[in-house]
Amino acid sequence: MNEENSTDLARELINALNQLRKTNLHDTKSKFSHGEIMILSILKKELASEEDSKGVKASVLSEKCNVTRSSITQTIGNLEEAGFVVRTMDKTDRRSIRVKLTEKGEELYIKHANEMVKLVNELSEYLGNEEVRHLIDSVNKINEFLKLKKSKL
C-alpha cells in the first residue's frame, strides 16, 4: 500500500471511529449520560462478583471508566441525587468511598441492558450474523493492539 492510500485509510478509520463515538447508542430521550450508564454497568458487574456487598470503591470506578476522581465524584453525586446509587464511607479506610446500586439503579441498569440487547439484535438483522462476528473479531484485535502499544510506553 502506498503512503497516500495509507493516509487516506487512516483518515477514513479515524472519521468512522469518531462518528461511532459521537453516536448516542442510548435512547435519545434518556436523560442519562454515557458515563452514568457506564458507572451503573460497572457497579452491577463488580457487585455481582463481590462476596460481600460493601460496594465498589470510587477509585475503582474512576480507574475502570478512565476518568479523574473529581469527574467520577460528580457523576456519582448526580446518580445519588437521582436515587440510583448510595455512597458510604469505607469502614476500614475512612478516606475511601464505596458505591452501591439502589433498587432504582438496578432497574435502570436492567432497562438499559435490555435496550442494548435489542439494539445488537437489530444490528445483527441489519448486517447479518457473519458481519457482526467479523466486527467483534476486529474490535477485539484493535483492543489487543492498543494494549500492546500501551504496555510498550
N, C-alpha and C positions, 0 to 999 in steps of 0.2 A: 504494500500500500504506500503510495507516495505521500509526502508530507502534507500537501494541500488536502487530500482526501482524509487524512488522519485528523487534521484540524477541523474540517467540516464535520466529521463524525463526532469529534469531541464536543463541538458546539451543539450538534443535534441531541446528543445524550444529555448534556447539561441542561438544555432547554426542556427536554422531556421530563427530566427529574425535577426541575423547578416547577413545571406545570403540575406534576403529580403532587409535589409538596404543598402547592397552593390550593389544590382541590380539597374542599371540605368533604371528607368521607362520611361525616356525621350528618344527621338530619339538619338541613339548613335552618329549620325553625328552632333548633336546640339553642338554649341559652348557655350551654356549657362549652368551654374551650377544649381544644385537643389536649392540652396539658392537664386539665381537670379530669377528663375521661381517662387519660393515661395513668394518673395517680390512683383512681378507683380500680383500674385493672391491675396495677402493681400490688395494691393493697389486697385485693382478692386473691391473687396468686401467692403472695408472701404469707398471708394469714392462713391460707389453706395448708401451707407446708409447715407452719409452726405447730409445735406440740402444745404450747400454752398460747393463750390469746392475749398476751400483754400488748400487742400492737407492734407496728413497724416503726423503727426509728426514723425521724425526719431526715437524718443524714443519709440513710439508706435510700430513701425516696429521691433525695437530691441527686445522689450518685446514679441511680438507675434511670432517672429522667434526664440526666446530663445537664442539669441547671444549677444555678447558685443556690446556696442555702436561703438567702433572702427571698429569692423568687419562689422557692418551694414553700417557705413560711407564708408568703402572701397567698399562694394558691390554696394551701391547706386552710388558711383563715377563711377564704371565700367558701370553701366546701363545708367548713364547720358552721359558718354563719347560716348556710342554707340547710343544715341539718343532715349532711351526708357523711360526715366523719366526726369523731371526737378525738381531742388531744388530751393526753395525760402526761404527767411528769414521770420519768423512769424512776422507779423506787431505788435502784442500785446506783444510778448515775444521775444526780439531780440536774445536770446540765443538758441531759438528753430528753427529747420529747418523743413520745410514742403516739402513733396514729392508728385508729381502728375505724372500720366501716360501721355505720349505723344500719339499722334495718332499711331505712330510706335509701342509704347509699348502696346497699346490697341490691335493692330493687332497681335503682338506676343502672347499676352495672349489668344486671341481667337483661334489662331492656336494651341497653347498648350492645351487649354481646349478641342478642338475638337479631338486632338490626344488621350487625356486621356479617353474621352467618347468611342472612337474607341477601345482602349485597354481594357476597362472594358467590352464592348460588346463582344470582343473576349474571354475574361476570362469567361464570362457567358456562351458562347457557349462551351468552353473547360470543365468547371467544372459543368455546369448546374445551373439554377437559384436557386434551393433549397440550393446547397452547397455555393453559393455566399451569400445567405441570412444568412446562419449559420456563414459564415466568418464575415459578417457585425456585426451580433449579438455578436460574440466572441470579435471582436476588440472593440466594444462599452463597453462590460463588462470589458475588460482589462483597458480601459481608466477610467472607473468608479473606479476600484480597485486602480489604480495608483493615481487618485485624492484623494481618501480616505487616502491612505498611506501618500501622500504629506501633507494633511491637519493635520495629526497627528504629523508631525515633529515639 
